[in-house]
């Protein structure tokens, strides 16, 4: 039976090397390319994925892999790697220092090992199934906040099809019922910061496996909870709805989402004309 520790040392090293590559590109303010109307990619994304996938292939040549920038290997292996070589590309391209490298490993359908590296703060988050989570080698634990009204939360909005995404309504309602909601622009870092107790919870719609595979394991191994918005089991392979919390406020947030979905007890949006 494989153990997460067999992989984590190499994963940490790979993530640090990819983060160093990102920082070299960040100093040069790389050119932006568009994958769609507003969804962007840079040479840093592509080179980081090449570096990570090259190392994975050399160390574990029989493993399958999925990367945001197009890497796909599907042979039926028990191991699948989910790689986001630069989560927070829009931030990166604009010089806003909130982005990371995210590497998650699945074994027989379950999240098994995870690394999220923030090169701007030199913070390396890691977790192994059943062995807890760490930040730069020190144990991580979610927050102890007990009330939704006292909670600081995080969310995200999509780069594309923003006009079809309902999250602005959830953002408004949850803002009114919490201590505040932050939108930093990197789902993997939001999940890592939830694991670290900096956020009490995080939600987002329509994420991808490479966005959540590492962060989801960080949250659960740090003592938190993750589900869809209705409290049903979370599936990192679809991630249509992602709700992660410290576990204590999870039921309260699920209840709020149920009410918002049903259109009950909604605070009206303010009329800008009154200002």
C-alpha positions, 0 to 999 in steps of 0.5 A: 500500500503506497503512503503519501510521504513517498510522494510529498518530498518530491512534490514539494521540490517540484512545486518550489522549482515551478514557483521559482520559474513563475517568479522569474517570469513575474519580474519580466511582466510577461505578455498575455495571450487569450484562450477565450474572450477574457480567459488568459494564459501566459508563457509562464503557465505553459513553462510551469506545466512543462516543468511539473509534468516533465518531473512527474513523467520522469519519476512516475512514468506509468501515472496518469495526469491532467493539467490546466494547459492541456496535458492529458494522459489517461491509461487507467492508472490508479494514480492521477495527477491534477496540476494547475501550474499557475492558479491566479493567472489574471493576477500574475499577468497584472502584477498582483501577487496572489497566485500559486502552483497547485499539485494534487495526486489521486489514488484509486479515486481518492485524494491522496497527496497535495501541495500548494506553493505560494512563491510570493510569500514562500509558503508551501502548503502540503497534506497527505491522506490520513497524515494531516496538513502542514505549512512550511513544515508546521502543522495546519489547522482550520479556524475555531470560529463558531458563528457565521456572523463572525466568519471571514469567507472567500469566493471567486468569480469565473474569468469567462461567461461571467454574465451567466454565473449567479455568484453575485447574488450569493456574494451579496447575501453571504456578505450580509450574514458574515464578517465579510467576503474576500475575492482574491482570484486563486481558488487553490490559495483560498482553499489553502488559506481556509486550511490555515484558518485565515478564512473560515470558509470558501465557496465557488461554482464551476471549478475544475479538478486542477483548481481543487484537488490539492486544496480540498485535501488540505482543508480536510486534513487540517480538520475542515469540511468540504461538500457541495453547496447543499451539503452533499459529498464533494467530488473533486473530479467535477467540482461544479459546486465547492463549499469548504469550511472549518467544519463548525460553520458548515451547516450554517452555510449550507442552510444559507445556500439552501435559502438563497437557492430557494429565494427565501429571506433574501436581502434586497440589492440596494438601489444605486440611485439613492446614493 
